């Protein structure tokens, strides 16, 4: 299913960039990601396609 979208300039208050660093989770919680971003996104997309209404 196509989802309509429109590219537009940033809104006032939007962050110009967002970065994350999971090293604090390792330091504080002893947790380390076992999968890379590409694998996580592919897994999420696969779940979303199989469950278009979420958990309903």
mmCIF entry with sequence, helices, sheets and N, C-alpha, C, O atoms, coordinates in Angstrom:
data_MODEL
# 
_entry.id   MODEL 
# 
_entity.id                         1 
_entity.type                       polymer 
_entity.pdbx_number_of_molecules   1 
# 
_entity_poly.entity_id                      1 
_entity_poly.type                           'polypeptide(L)' 
_entity_poly.nstd_linkage                   no 
_entity_poly.nstd_monomer                   no 
_entity_poly.pdbx_seq_one_letter_code       
;(UNK)(UNK)(UNK)(UNK)(UNK)(UNK)(UNK)(UNK)(UNK)(UNK)(UNK)(UNK)(UNK)(UNK)(UNK)(UNK)
(UNK)(UNK)(UNK)(UNK)(UNK)(UNK)(UNK)(UNK)(UNK)(UNK)(UNK)(UNK)(UNK)(UNK)(UNK)(UNK)
(UNK)(UNK)(UNK)(UNK)(UNK)(UNK)(UNK)(UNK)(UNK)(UNK)(UNK)(UNK)(UNK)(UNK)(UNK)(UNK)
(UNK)(UNK)(UNK)(UNK)(UNK)(UNK)(UNK)(UNK)
;
_entity_poly.pdbx_seq_one_letter_code_can   XXXXXXXXXXXXXXXXXXXXXXXXXXXXXXXXXXXXXXXXXXXXXXXXXXXXXXXX 
_entity_poly.pdbx_strand_id                 A 
# 
loop_
_entity_poly_seq.entity_id 
_entity_poly_seq.num 
_entity_poly_seq.mon_id 
_entity_poly_seq.hetero 
1 1  UNK n 
1 2  UNK n 
1 3  UNK n 
1 4  UNK n 
1 5  UNK n 
1 6  UNK n 
1 7  UNK n 
1 8  UNK n 
1 9  UNK n 
1 10 UNK n 
1 11 UNK n 
1 12 UNK n 
1 13 UNK n 
1 14 UNK n 
1 15 UNK n 
1 16 UNK n 
1 17 UNK n 
1 18 UNK n 
1 19 UNK n 
1 20 UNK n 
1 21 UNK n 
1 22 UNK n 
1 23 UNK n 
1 24 UNK n 
1 25 UNK n 
1 26 UNK n 
1 27 UNK n 
1 28 UNK n 
1 29 UNK n 
1 30 UNK n 
1 31 UNK n 
1 32 UNK n 
1 33 UNK n 
1 34 UNK n 
1 35 UNK n 
1 36 UNK n 
1 37 UNK n 
1 38 UNK n 
1 39 UNK n 
1 40 UNK n 
1 41 UNK n 
1 42 UNK n 
1 43 UNK n 
1 44 UNK n 
1 45 UNK n 
1 46 UNK n 
1 47 UNK n 
1 48 UNK n 
1 49 UNK n 
1 50 UNK n 
1 51 UNK n 
1 52 UNK n 
1 53 UNK n 
1 54 UNK n 
1 55 UNK n 
1 56 UNK n 
# 
_struct_asym.id          A 
_struct_asym.entity_id   1 
# 
loop_
_struct_conf.conf_type_id 
_struct_conf.id 
_struct_conf.pdbx_PDB_helix_id 
_struct_conf.beg_label_comp_id 
_struct_conf.beg_label_asym_id 
_struct_conf.beg_label_seq_id 
_struct_conf.pdbx_beg_PDB_ins_code 
_struct_conf.end_label_comp_id 
_struct_conf.end_label_asym_id 
_struct_conf.end_label_seq_id 
_struct_conf.pdbx_end_PDB_ins_code 
_struct_conf.beg_auth_comp_id 
_struct_conf.beg_auth_asym_id 
_struct_conf.beg_auth_seq_id 
_struct_conf.end_auth_comp_id 
_struct_conf.end_auth_asym_id 
_struct_conf.end_auth_seq_id 
_struct_conf.pdbx_PDB_helix_class 
_struct_conf.details 
_struct_conf.pdbx_PDB_helix_length 
HELX_P HELX_P1 AA1 UNK A 23 ? UNK A 29 ? UNK A 23 UNK A 29 1 ? 7  
HELX_P HELX_P2 AA2 UNK A 37 ? UNK A 50 ? UNK A 37 UNK A 50 1 ? 14 
# 
_struct_conf_type.id          HELX_P 
_struct_conf_type.criteria    ? 
_struct_conf_type.reference   ? 
# 
loop_
_atom_site.group_PDB 
_atom_site.id 
_atom_site.type_symbol 
_atom_site.label_atom_id 
_atom_site.label_alt_id 
_atom_site.label_comp_id 
_atom_site.label_asym_id 
_atom_site.label_entity_id 
_atom_site.label_seq_id 
_atom_site.pdbx_PDB_ins_code 
_atom_site.Cartn_x 
_atom_site.Cartn_y 
_atom_site.Cartn_z 
_atom_site.occupancy 
_atom_site.B_iso_or_equiv 
_atom_site.pdbx_formal_charge 
_atom_site.auth_seq_id 
_atom_site.auth_comp_id 
_atom_site.auth_asym_id 
_atom_site.auth_atom_id 
_atom_site.pdbx_PDB_model_num 
ATOM 1   N N  . UNK A 1 1  ? 0.845  -1.177 0.000  1.00 0.00 ? 1  UNK A N  1 
ATOM 2   C CA . UNK A 1 1  ? 0.000  0.000  0.000  1.00 0.00 ? 1  UNK A CA 1 
ATOM 3   C C  . UNK A 1 1  ? 0.887  1.235  0.000  1.00 0.00 ? 1  UNK A C  1 
ATOM 4   O O  . UNK A 1 1  ? 1.796  1.346  0.823  1.00 0.00 ? 1  UNK A O  1 
ATOM 5   N N  . UNK A 1 2  ? 0.634  2.156  -0.907 1.00 0.00 ? 2  UNK A N  1 
ATOM 6   C CA . UNK A 1 2  ? 1.392  3.403  -0.950 1.00 0.00 ? 2  UNK A CA 1 
ATOM 7   C C  . UNK A 1 2  ? 0.920  4.335  0.161  1.00 0.00 ? 2  UNK A C  1 
ATOM 8   O O  . UNK A 1 2  ? -0.275 4.436  0.439  1.00 0.00 ? 2  UNK A O  1 
ATOM 9   N N  . UNK A 1 3  ? 1.857  5.001  0.777  1.00 0.00 ? 3  UNK A N  1 
ATOM 10  C CA . UNK A 1 3  ? 1.549  5.974  1.822  1.00 0.00 ? 3  UNK A CA 1 
ATOM 11  C C  . UNK A 1 3  ? 1.921  7.344  1.287  1.00 0.00 ? 3  UNK A C  1 
ATOM 12  O O  . UNK A 1 3  ? 3.077  7.580  0.937  1.00 0.00 ? 3  UNK A O  1 
ATOM 13  N N  . UNK A 1 4  ? 0.947  8.258  1.221  1.00 0.00 ? 4  UNK A N  1 
ATOM 14  C CA . UNK A 1 4  ? 1.264  9.585  0.696  1.00 0.00 ? 4  UNK A CA 1 
ATOM 15  C C  . UNK A 1 4  ? 2.200  10.340 1.651  1.00 0.00 ? 4  UNK A C  1 
ATOM 16  O O  . UNK A 1 4  ? 2.067  10.253 2.871  1.00 0.00 ? 4  UNK A O  1 
ATOM 17  N N  . UNK A 1 5  ? 3.129  11.067 1.076  1.00 0.00 ? 5  UNK A N  1 
ATOM 18  C CA . UNK A 1 5  ? 4.037  11.875 1.886  1.00 0.00 ? 5  UNK A CA 1 
ATOM 19  C C  . UNK A 1 5  ? 4.447  13.102 1.098  1.00 0.00 ? 5  UNK A C  1 
ATOM 20  O O  . UNK A 1 5  ? 4.284  13.161 -0.121 1.00 0.00 ? 5  UNK A O  1 
ATOM 21  N N  . UNK A 1 6  ? 4.983  14.083 1.815  1.00 0.00 ? 6  UNK A N  1 
ATOM 22  C CA . UNK A 1 6  ? 5.424  15.317 1.180  1.00 0.00 ? 6  UNK A CA 1 
ATOM 23  C C  . UNK A 1 6  ? 6.729  15.738 1.844  1.00 0.00 ? 6  UNK A C  1 
ATOM 24  O O  . UNK A 1 6  ? 6.801  15.823 3.070  1.00 0.00 ? 6  UNK A O  1 
ATOM 25  N N  . UNK A 1 7  ? 7.761  16.003 1.044  1.00 0.00 ? 7  UNK A N  1 
ATOM 26  C CA . UNK A 1 7  ? 9.012  16.533 1.572  1.00 0.00 ? 7  UNK A CA 1 
ATOM 27  C C  . UNK A 1 7  ? 8.821  18.022 1.815  1.00 0.00 ? 7  UNK A C  1 
ATOM 28  O O  . UNK A 1 7  ? 8.293  18.740 0.965  1.00 0.00 ? 7  UNK A O  1 
ATOM 29  N N  . UNK A 1 8  ? 9.252  18.471 2.973  1.00 0.00 ? 8  UNK A N  1 
ATOM 30  C CA . UNK A 1 8  ? 9.061  19.871 3.336  1.00 0.00 ? 8  UNK A CA 1 
ATOM 31  C C  . UNK A 1 8  ? 10.275 20.342 4.129  1.00 0.00 ? 8  UNK A C  1 
ATOM 32  O O  . UNK A 1 8  ? 11.032 19.526 4.656  1.00 0.00 ? 8  UNK A O  1 
ATOM 33  N N  . UNK A 1 9  ? 10.459 21.650 4.214  1.00 0.00 ? 9  UNK A N  1 
ATOM 34  C CA . UNK A 1 9  ? 11.569 22.167 5.017  1.00 0.00 ? 9  UNK A CA 1 
ATOM 35  C C  . UNK A 1 9  ? 11.374 21.828 6.496  1.00 0.00 ? 9  UNK A C  1 
ATOM 36  O O  . UNK A 1 9  ? 10.264 21.546 6.947  1.00 0.00 ? 9  UNK A O  1 
ATOM 37  N N  . UNK A 1 10 ? 12.479 21.864 7.232  1.00 0.00 ? 10 UNK A N  1 
ATOM 38  C CA . UNK A 1 10 ? 12.400 21.647 8.673  1.00 0.00 ? 10 UNK A CA 1 
ATOM 39  C C  . UNK A 1 10 ? 11.474 22.658 9.313  1.00 0.00 ? 10 UNK A C  1 
ATOM 40  O O  . UNK A 1 10 ? 11.388 23.806 8.877  1.00 0.00 ? 10 UNK A O  1 
ATOM 41  N N  . UNK A 1 11 ? 10.780 22.218 10.356 1.00 0.00 ? 11 UNK A N  1 
ATOM 42  C CA . UNK A 1 11 ? 9.918  23.121 11.118 1.00 0.00 ? 11 UNK A CA 1 
ATOM 43  C C  . UNK A 1 11 ? 10.738 23.782 12.220 1.00 0.00 ? 11 UNK A C  1 
ATOM 44  O O  . UNK A 1 11 ? 11.802 23.291 12.595 1.00 0.00 ? 11 UNK A O  1 
ATOM 45  N N  . UNK A 1 12 ? 10.240 24.885 12.728 1.00 0.00 ? 12 UNK A N  1 
ATOM 46  C CA . UNK A 1 12 ? 10.907 25.549 13.854 1.00 0.00 ? 12 UNK A CA 1 
ATOM 47  C C  . UNK A 1 12 ? 10.975 24.562 15.016 1.00 0.00 ? 12 UNK A C  1 
ATOM 48  O O  . UNK A 1 12 ? 9.969  23.946 15.369 1.00 0.00 ? 12 UNK A O  1 
ATOM 49  N N  . UNK A 1 13 ? 12.138 24.412 15.598 1.00 0.00 ? 13 UNK A N  1 
ATOM 50  C CA . UNK A 1 13 ? 12.302 23.509 16.729 1.00 0.00 ? 13 UNK A CA 1 
ATOM 51  C C  . UNK A 1 13 ? 12.745 22.108 16.353 1.00 0.00 ? 13 UNK A C  1 
ATOM 52  O O  . UNK A 1 13 ? 13.150 21.348 17.234 1.00 0.00 ? 13 UNK A O  1 
ATOM 53  N N  . UNK A 1 14 ? 12.685 21.729 15.068 1.00 0.00 ? 14 UNK A N  1 
ATOM 54  C CA . UNK A 1 14 ? 13.163 20.412 14.643 1.00 0.00 ? 14 UNK A CA 1 
ATOM 55  C C  . UNK A 1 14 ? 14.683 20.346 14.791 1.00 0.00 ? 14 UNK A C  1 
ATOM 56  O O  . UNK A 1 14 ? 15.389 21.306 14.480 1.00 0.00 ? 14 UNK A O  1 
ATOM 57  N N  . UNK A 1 15 ? 15.171 19.221 15.262 1.00 0.00 ? 15 UNK A N  1 
ATOM 58  C CA . UNK A 1 15 ? 16.616 19.035 15.387 1.00 0.00 ? 15 UNK A CA 1 
ATOM 59  C C  . UNK A 1 15 ? 17.230 18.880 13.997 1.00 0.00 ? 15 UNK A C  1 
ATOM 60  O O  . UNK A 1 15 ? 16.675 18.171 13.158 1.00 0.00 ? 15 UNK A O  1 
ATOM 61  N N  . UNK A 1 16 ? 18.373 19.534 13.737 1.00 0.00 ? 16 UNK A N  1 
ATOM 62  C CA . UNK A 1 16 ? 19.002 19.405 12.422 1.00 0.00 ? 16 UNK A CA 1 
ATOM 63  C C  . UNK A 1 16 ? 19.554 18.002 12.184 1.00 0.00 ? 16 UNK A C  1 
ATOM 64  O O  . UNK A 1 16 ? 19.573 17.534 11.045 1.00 0.00 ? 16 UNK A O  1 
ATOM 65  N N  . UNK A 1 17 ? 20.000 17.329 13.237 1.00 0.00 ? 17 UNK A N  1 
ATOM 66  C CA . UNK A 1 17 ? 20.540 15.971 13.140 1.00 0.00 ? 17 UNK A CA 1 
ATOM 67  C C  . UNK A 1 17 ? 20.264 15.260 14.455 1.00 0.00 ? 17 UNK A C  1 
ATOM 68  O O  . UNK A 1 17 ? 20.153 15.897 15.503 1.00 0.00 ? 17 UNK A O  1 
ATOM 69  N N  . UNK A 1 18 ? 20.156 13.949 14.399 1.00 0.00 ? 18 UNK A N  1 
ATOM 70  C CA . UNK A 1 18 ? 19.973 13.146 15.605 1.00 0.00 ? 18 UNK A CA 1 
ATOM 71  C C  . UNK A 1 18 ? 20.983 12.004 15.558 1.00 0.00 ? 18 UNK A C  1 
ATOM 72  O O  . UNK A 1 18 ? 21.075 11.284 14.564 1.00 0.00 ? 18 UNK A O  1 
ATOM 73  N N  . UNK A 1 19 ? 21.726 11.849 16.625 1.00 0.00 ? 19 UNK A N  1 
ATOM 74  C CA . UNK A 1 19 ? 22.754 10.810 16.699 1.00 0.00 ? 19 UNK A CA 1 
ATOM 75  C C  . UNK A 1 19 ? 22.538 9.997  17.964 1.00 0.00 ? 19 UNK A C  1 
ATOM 76  O O  . UNK A 1 19 ? 22.032 10.513 18.960 1.00 0.00 ? 19 UNK A O  1 
ATOM 77  N N  . UNK A 1 20 ? 22.916 8.746  17.928 1.00 0.00 ? 20 UNK A N  1 
ATOM 78  C CA . UNK A 1 20 ? 22.824 7.900  19.110 1.00 0.00 ? 20 UNK A CA 1 
ATOM 79  C C  . UNK A 1 20 ? 24.119 7.138  19.323 1.00 0.00 ? 20 UNK A C  1 
ATOM 80  O O  . UNK A 1 20 ? 24.820 6.801  18.368 1.00 0.00 ? 20 UNK A O  1 
ATOM 81  N N  . UNK A 1 21 ? 24.428 6.870  20.578 1.00 0.00 ? 21 UNK A N  1 
ATOM 82  C CA . UNK A 1 21 ? 25.620 6.110  20.918 1.00 0.00 ? 21 UNK A CA 1 
ATOM 83  C C  . UNK A 1 21 ? 25.230 5.119  22.014 1.00 0.00 ? 21 UNK A C  1 
ATOM 84  O O  . UNK A 1 21 ? 24.931 5.533  23.134 1.00 0.00 ? 21 UNK A O  1 
ATOM 85  N N  . UNK A 1 22 ? 25.229 3.828  21.714 1.00 0.00 ? 22 UNK A N  1 
ATOM 86  C CA . UNK A 1 22 ? 24.786 2.841  22.698 1.00 0.00 ? 22 UNK A CA 1 
ATOM 87  C C  . UNK A 1 22 ? 25.823 2.499  23.770 1.00 0.00 ? 22 UNK A C  1 
ATOM 88  O O  . UNK A 1 22 ? 25.587 1.602  24.580 1.00 0.00 ? 22 UNK A O  1 
ATOM 89  N N  . UNK A 1 23 ? 26.958 3.188  23.792 1.00 0.00 ? 23 UNK A N  1 
ATOM 90  C CA . UNK A 1 23 ? 28.007 2.822  24.753 1.00 0.00 ? 23 UNK A CA 1 
ATOM 91  C C  . UNK A 1 23 ? 27.565 3.019  26.197 1.00 0.00 ? 23 UNK A C  1 
ATOM 92  O O  . UNK A 1 23 ? 28.044 2.304  27.077 1.00 0.00 ? 23 UNK A O  1 
ATOM 93  N N  . UNK A 1 24 ? 26.670 3.960  26.472 1.00 0.00 ? 24 UNK A N  1 
ATOM 94  C CA . UNK A 1 24 ? 26.193 4.162  27.840 1.00 0.00 ? 24 UNK A CA 1 
ATOM 95  C C  . UNK A 1 24 ? 25.394 2.947  28.314 1.00 0.00 ? 24 UNK A C  1 
ATOM 96  O O  . UNK A 1 24 ? 25.476 2.578  29.485 1.00 0.00 ? 24 UNK A O  1 
ATOM 97  N N  . UNK A 1 25 ? 24.625 2.324  27.422 1.00 0.00 ? 25 UNK A N  1 
ATOM 98  C CA . UNK A 1 25 ? 23.879 1.116  27.791 1.00 0.00 ? 25 UNK A CA 1 
ATOM 99  C C  . UNK A 1 25 ? 24.841 -0.003 28.187 1.00 0.00 ? 25 UNK A C  1 
ATOM 100 O O  . UNK A 1 25 ? 24.561 -0.763 29.114 1.00 0.00 ? 25 UNK A O  1 
ATOM 101 N N  . UNK A 1 26 ? 25.957 -0.105 27.497 1.00 0.00 ? 26 UNK A N  1 
ATOM 102 C CA . UNK A 1 26 ? 26.952 -1.123 27.843 1.00 0.00 ? 26 UNK A CA 1 
ATOM 103 C C  . UNK A 1 26 ? 27.582 -0.808 29.195 1.00 0.00 ? 26 UNK A C  1 
ATOM 104 O O  . UNK A 1 26 ? 27.739 -1.694 30.035 1.00 0.00 ? 26 UNK A O  1 
ATOM 105 N N  . UNK A 1 27 ? 27.939 0.451  29.402 1.00 0.00 ? 27 UNK A N  1 
ATOM 106 C CA . UNK A 1 27 ? 28.585 0.857  30.647 1.00 0.00 ? 27 UNK A CA 1 
ATOM 107 C C  . UNK A 1 27 ? 27.655 0.712  31.846 1.00 0.00 ? 27 UNK A C  1 
ATOM 108 O O  . UNK A 1 27 ? 28.048 0.148  32.867 1.00 0.00 ? 27 UNK A O  1 
ATOM 109 N N  . UNK A 1 28 ? 26.435 1.211  31.735 1.00 0.00 ? 28 UNK A N  1 
ATOM 110 C CA . UNK A 1 28 ? 25.512 1.250  32.872 1.00 0.00 ? 28 UNK A CA 1 
ATOM 111 C C  . UNK A 1 28 ? 24.703 -0.036 33.049 1.00 0.00 ? 28 UNK A C  1 
ATOM 112 O O  . UNK A 1 28 ? 24.403 -0.425 34.177 1.00 0.00 ? 28 UNK A O  1 
ATOM 113 N N  . UNK A 1 29 ? 24.350 -0.693 31.953 1.00 0.00 ? 29 UNK A N  1 
ATOM 114 C CA . UNK A 1 29 ? 23.442 -1.837 32.028 1.00 0.00 ? 29 UNK A CA 1 
ATOM 115 C C  . UNK A 1 29 ? 24.077 -3.162 31.636 1.00 0.00 ? 29 UNK A C  1 
ATOM 116 O O  . UNK A 1 29 ? 23.501 -4.227 31.860 1.00 0.00 ? 29 UNK A O  1 
ATOM 117 N N  . UNK A 1 30 ? 25.268 -3.091 31.049 1.00 0.00 ? 30 UNK A N  1 
ATOM 118 C CA . UNK A 1 30 ? 25.895 -4.311 30.567 1.00 0.00 ? 30 UNK A CA 1 
ATOM 119 C C  . UNK A 1 30 ? 25.206 -4.869 29.329 1.00 0.00 ? 30 UNK A C  1 
ATOM 120 O O  . UNK A 1 30 ? 25.342 -6.053 29.023 1.00 0.00 ? 30 UNK A O  1 
ATOM 121 N N  . UNK A 1 31 ? 24.463 -4.017 28.612 1.00 0.00 ? 31 UNK A N  1 
ATOM 122 C CA . UNK A 1 31 ? 23.715 -4.443 27.425 1.00 0.00 ? 31 UNK A CA 1 
ATOM 123 C C  . UNK A 1 31 ? 24.449 -4.006 26.175 1.00 0.00 ? 31 UNK A C  1 
ATOM 124 O O  . UNK A 1 31 ? 24.936 -2.878 26.092 1.00 0.00 ? 31 UNK A O  1 
ATOM 125 N N  . UNK A 1 32 ? 24.527 -4.903 25.200 1.00 0.00 ? 32 UNK A N  1 
ATOM 126 C CA . UNK A 1 32 ? 25.158 -4.590 23.930 1.00 0.00 ? 32 UNK A CA 1 
ATOM 127 C C  . UNK A 1 32 ? 24.265 -5.108 22.809 1.00 0.00 ? 32 UNK A C  1 
ATOM 128 O O  . UNK A 1 32 ? 23.796 -6.245 22.861 1.00 0.00 ? 32 UNK A O  1 
ATOM 129 N N  . UNK A 1 33 ? 24.032 -4.286 21.807 1.00 0.00 ? 33 UNK A N  1 
ATOM 130 C CA . UNK A 1 33 ? 23.226 -4.701 20.660 1.00 0.00 ? 33 UNK A CA 1 
ATOM 131 C C  . UNK A 1 33 ? 23.909 -5.864 19.955 1.00 0.00 ? 33 UNK A C  1 
ATOM 132 O O  . UNK A 1 33 ? 25.123 -5.855 19.753 1.00 0.00 ? 33 UNK A O  1 
ATOM 133 N N  . UNK A 1 34 ? 23.116 -6.866 19.582 1.00 0.00 ? 34 UNK A N  1 
ATOM 134 C CA . UNK A 1 34 ? 23.667 -8.031 18.891 1.00 0.00 ? 34 UNK A CA 1 
ATOM 135 C C  . UNK A 1 34 ? 23.426 -7.976 17.394 1.00 0.00 ? 34 UNK A C  1 
ATOM 136 O O  . UNK A 1 34 ? 23.960 -8.800 16.652 1.00 0.00 ? 34 UNK A O  1 
ATOM 137 N N  . UNK A 1 35 ? 22.628 -7.019 16.938 1.00 0.00 ? 35 UNK A N  1 
ATOM 138 C CA . UNK A 1 35 ? 22.298 -6.908 15.518 1.00 0.00 ? 35 UNK A CA 1 
ATOM 139 C C  . UNK A 1 35 ? 22.614 -5.495 15.057 1.00 0.00 ? 35 UNK A C  1 
ATOM 140 O O  . UNK A 1 35 ? 22.582 -4.550 15.845 1.00 0.00 ? 35 UNK A O  1 
ATOM 141 N N  . UNK A 1 36 ? 22.919 -5.361 13.770 1.00 0.00 ? 36 UNK A N  1 
ATOM 142 C CA . UNK A 1 36 ? 23.192 -4.051 13.204 1.00 0.00 ? 36 UNK A CA 1 
ATOM 143 C C  . UNK A 1 36 ? 21.904 -3.333 12.814 1.00 0.00 ? 36 UNK A C  1 
ATOM 144 O O  . UNK A 1 36 ? 20.824 -3.924 12.826 1.00 0.00 ? 36 UNK A O  1 
ATOM 145 N N  . UNK A 1 37 ? 22.027 -2.077 12.474 1.00 0.00 ? 37 UNK A N  1 
ATOM 146 C CA . UNK A 1 37 ? 20.874 -1.261 12.123 1.00 0.00 ? 37 UNK A CA 1 
ATOM 147 C C  . UNK A 1 37 ? 20.120 -1.830 10.921 1.00 0.00 ? 37 UNK A C  1 
ATOM 148 O O  . UNK A 1 37 ? 18.890 -1.877 10.938 1.00 0.00 ? 37 UNK A O  1 
ATOM 149 N N  . UNK A 1 38 ? 20.831 -2.260 9.885  1.00 0.00 ? 38 UNK A N  1 
ATOM 150 C CA . UNK A 1 38 ? 20.160 -2.813 8.698  1.00 0.00 ? 38 UNK A CA 1 
ATOM 151 C C  . UNK A 1 38 ? 19.294 -4.019 9.061  1.00 0.00 ? 38 UNK A C  1 
ATOM 152 O O  . UNK A 1 38 ? 18.162 -4.128 8.590  1.00 0.00 ? 38 UNK A O  1 
ATOM 153 N N  . UNK A 1 39 ? 19.811 -4.918 9.887  1.00 0.00 ? 39 UNK A N  1 
ATOM 154 C CA . UNK A 1 39 ? 19.050 -6.105 10.291 1.00 0.00 ? 39 UNK A CA 1 
ATOM 155 C C  . UNK A 1 39 ? 17.841 -5.717 11.136 1.00 0.00 ? 39 UNK A C  1 
ATOM 156 O O  . UNK A 1 39 ? 16.766 -6.297 10.981 1.00 0.00 ? 39 UNK A O  1 
ATOM 157 N N  . UNK A 1 40 ? 18.008 -4.746 12.025 1.00 0.00 ? 40 UNK A N  1 
ATOM 158 C CA . UNK A 1 40 ? 16.891 -4.320 12.871 1.00 0.00 ? 40 UNK A CA 1 
ATOM 159 C C  . UNK A 1 40 ? 15.785 -3.675 12.051 1.00 0.00 ? 40 UNK A C  1 
ATOM 160 O O  . UNK A 1 40 ? 14.607 -3.950 12.276 1.00 0.00 ? 40 UNK A O  1 
ATOM 161 N N  . UNK A 1 41 ? 16.150 -2.825 11.110 1.00 0.00 ? 41 UNK A N  1 
ATOM 162 C CA . UNK A 1 41 ? 15.153 -2.168 10.262 1.00 0.00 ? 41 UNK A CA 1 
ATOM 163 C C  . UNK A 1 41 ? 14.436 -3.197 9.395  1.00 0.00 ? 41 UNK A C  1 
ATOM 164 O O  . UNK A 1 41 ? 13.217 -3.124 9.242  1.00 0.00 ? 41 UNK A O  1 
ATOM 165 N N  . UNK A 1 42 ? 15.163 -4.149 8.825  1.00 0.00 ? 42 UNK A N  1 
ATOM 166 C CA . UNK A 1 42 ? 14.545 -5.189 7.998  1.00 0.00 ? 42 UNK A CA 1 
ATOM 167 C C  . UNK A 1 42 ? 13.577 -6.028 8.820  1.00 0.00 ? 42 UNK A C  1 
ATOM 168 O O  . UNK A 1 42 ? 12.496 -6.368 8.340  1.00 0.00 ? 42 UNK A O  1 
ATOM 169 N N  . UNK A 1 43 ? 13.947 -6.366 10.051 1.00 0.00 ? 43 UNK A N  1 
ATOM 170 C CA . UNK A 1 43 ? 13.080 -7.150 10.924 1.00 0.00 ? 43 UNK A CA 1 
ATOM 171 C C  . UNK A 1 43 ? 11.814 -6.372 11.273 1.00 0.00 ? 43 UNK A C  1 
ATOM 172 O O  . UNK A 1 43 ? 10.714 -6.923 11.248 1.00 0.00 ? 43 UNK A O  1 
ATOM 173 N N  . UNK A 1 44 ? 11.973 -5.107 11.594 1.00 0.00 ? 44 UNK A N  1 
ATOM 174 C CA . UNK A 1 44 ? 10.805 -4.274 11.912 1.00 0.00 ? 44 UNK A CA 1 
ATOM 175 C C  . UNK A 1 44 ? 9.880  -4.165 10.705 1.00 0.00 ? 44 UNK A C  1 
ATOM 176 O O  . UNK A 1 44 ? 8.664  -4.286 10.848 1.00 0.00 ? 44 UNK A O  1 
ATOM 177 N N  . UNK A 1 45 ? 10.434 -3.941 9.530  1.00 0.00 ? 45 UNK A N  1 
ATOM 178 C CA . UNK A 1 45 ? 9.613  -3.802 8.324  1.00 0.00 ? 45 UNK A CA 1 
ATOM 179 C C  . UNK A 1 45 ? 8.871  -5.105 8.026  1.00 0.00 ? 45 UNK A C  1 
ATOM 180 O O  . UNK A 1 45 ? 7.704  -5.078 7.635  1.00 0.00 ? 45 UNK A O  1 
ATOM 181 N N  . UNK A 1 46 ? 9.539  -6.239 8.209  1.00 0.00 ? 46 UNK A N  1 
ATOM 182 C CA . UNK A 1 46 ? 8.892  -7.533 7.998  1.00 0.00 ? 46 UNK A CA 1 
ATOM 183 C C  . UNK A 1 46 ? 7.711  -7.692 8.962  1.00 0.00 ? 46 UNK A C  1 
ATOM 184 O O  . UNK A 1 46 ? 6.633  -8.121 8.552  1.00 0.00 ? 46 UNK A O  1 
ATOM 185 N N  . UNK A 1 47 ? 7.910  -7.349 10.237 1.00 0.00 ? 47 UNK A N  1 
ATOM 186 C CA . UNK A 1 47 ? 6.828  -7.444 11.216 1.00 0.00 ? 47 UNK A CA 1 
ATOM 187 C C  . UNK A 1 47 ? 5.686  -6.507 10.843 1.00 0.00 ? 47 UNK A C  1 
ATOM 188 O O  . UNK A 1 47 ? 4.519  -6.892 10.907 1.00 0.00 ? 47 UNK A O  1 
ATOM 189 N N  . UNK A 1 48 ? 6.017  -5.278 10.453 1.00 0.00 ? 48 UNK A N  1 
ATOM 190 C CA . UNK A 1 48 ? 4.987  -4.294 10.115 1.00 0.00 ? 48 UNK A CA 1 
ATOM 191 C C  . UNK A 1 48 ? 4.145  -4.767 8.932  1.00 0.00 ? 48 UNK A C  1 
ATOM 192 O O  . UNK A 1 48 ? 2.925  -4.597 8.932  1.00 0.00 ? 48 UNK A O  1 
ATOM 193 N N  . UNK A 1 49 ? 4.785  -5.357 7.927  1.00 0.00 ? 49 UNK A N  1 
ATOM 194 C CA . UNK A 1 49 ? 4.037  -5.860 6.766  1.00 0.00 ? 49 UNK A CA 1 
ATOM 195 C C  . UNK A 1 49 ? 3.113  -7.011 7.160  1.00 0.00 ? 49 UNK A C  1 
ATOM 196 O O  . UNK A 1 49 ? 2.016  -7.141 6.617  1.00 0.00 ? 49 UNK A O  1 
ATOM 197 N N  . UNK A 1 50 ? 3.551  -7.840 8.096  1.00 0.00 ? 50 UNK A N  1 
ATOM 198 C CA . UNK A 1 50 ? 2.731  -8.973 8.528  1.00 0.00 ? 50 UNK A CA 1 
ATOM 199 C C  . UNK A 1 50 ? 1.649  -8.563 9.522  1.00 0.00 ? 50 UNK A C  1 
ATOM 200 O O  . UNK A 1 50 ? 0.690  -9.307 9.728  1.00 0.00 ? 50 UNK A O  1 
ATOM 201 N N  . UNK A 1 51 ? 1.789  -7.395 10.139 1.00 0.00 ? 51 UNK A N  1 
ATOM 202 C CA . UNK A 1 51 ? 0.848  -6.921 11.160 1.00 0.00 ? 51 UNK A CA 1 
ATOM 203 C C  . UNK A 1 51 ? 0.476  -5.467 10.892 1.00 0.00 ? 51 UNK A C  1 
ATOM 204 O O  . UNK A 1 51 ? 0.814  -4.597 11.694 1.00 0.00 ? 51 UNK A O  1 
ATOM 205 N N  . UNK A 1 52 ? -0.211 -5.180 9.785  1.00 0.00 ? 52 UNK A N  1 
ATOM 206 C CA . UNK A 1 52 ? -0.483 -3.787 9.417  1.00 0.00 ? 52 UNK A CA 1 
ATOM 207 C C  . UNK A 1 52 ? -1.333 -3.031 10.436 1.00 0.00 ? 52 UNK A C  1 
ATOM 208 O O  . UNK A 1 52 ? -1.310 -1.801 10.466 1.00 0.00 ? 52 UNK A O  1 
ATOM 209 N N  . UNK A 1 53 ? -2.081 -3.753 11.271 1.00 0.00 ? 53 UNK A N  1 
ATOM 210 C CA . UNK A 1 53 ? -2.896 -3.097 12.300 1.00 0.00 ? 53 UNK A CA 1 
ATOM 211 C C  . UNK A 1 53 ? -2.226 -3.136 13.665 1.00 0.00 ? 53 UNK A C  1 
ATOM 212 O O  . UNK A 1 53 ? -2.871 -2.862 14.677 1.00 0.00 ? 53 UNK A O  1 
ATOM 213 N N  . UNK A 1 54 ? -0.970 -3.465 13.705 1.00 0.00 ? 54 UNK A N  1 
ATOM 214 C CA . UNK A 1 54 ? -0.248 -3.512 14.972 1.00 0.00 ? 54 UNK A CA 1 
ATOM 215 C C  . UNK A 1 54 ? -0.672 -4.709 15.806 1.00 0.00 ? 54 UNK A C  1 
ATOM 216 O O  . UNK A 1 54 ? -0.805 -5.817 15.285 1.00 0.00 ? 54 UNK A O  1 
ATOM 217 N N  . UNK A 1 55 ? -0.886 -4.494 17.094 1.00 0.00 ? 55 UNK A N  1 
ATOM 218 C CA . UNK A 1 55 ? -1.223 -5.579 18.016 1.00 0.00 ? 55 UNK A CA 1 
ATOM 219 C C  . UNK A 1 55 ? -2.722 -5.793 18.163 1.00 0.00 ? 55 UNK A C  1 
ATOM 220 O O  . UNK A 1 55 ? -3.140 -6.512 19.071 1.00 0.00 ? 55 UNK A O  1 
ATOM 221 N N  . UNK A 1 56 ? -3.539 -5.204 17.314 1.00 0.00 ? 56 UNK A N  1 
ATOM 222 C CA . UNK A 1 56 ? -5.001 -5.356 17.424 1.00 0.00 ? 56 UNK A CA 1 
ATOM 223 C C  . UNK A 1 56 ? -5.425 -6.777 17.208 1.00 0.00 ? 56 UNK A C  1 
ATOM 224 O O  . UNK A 1 56 ? -6.616 -7.082 17.265 1.00 0.00 ? 56 UNK A O  1 
# 
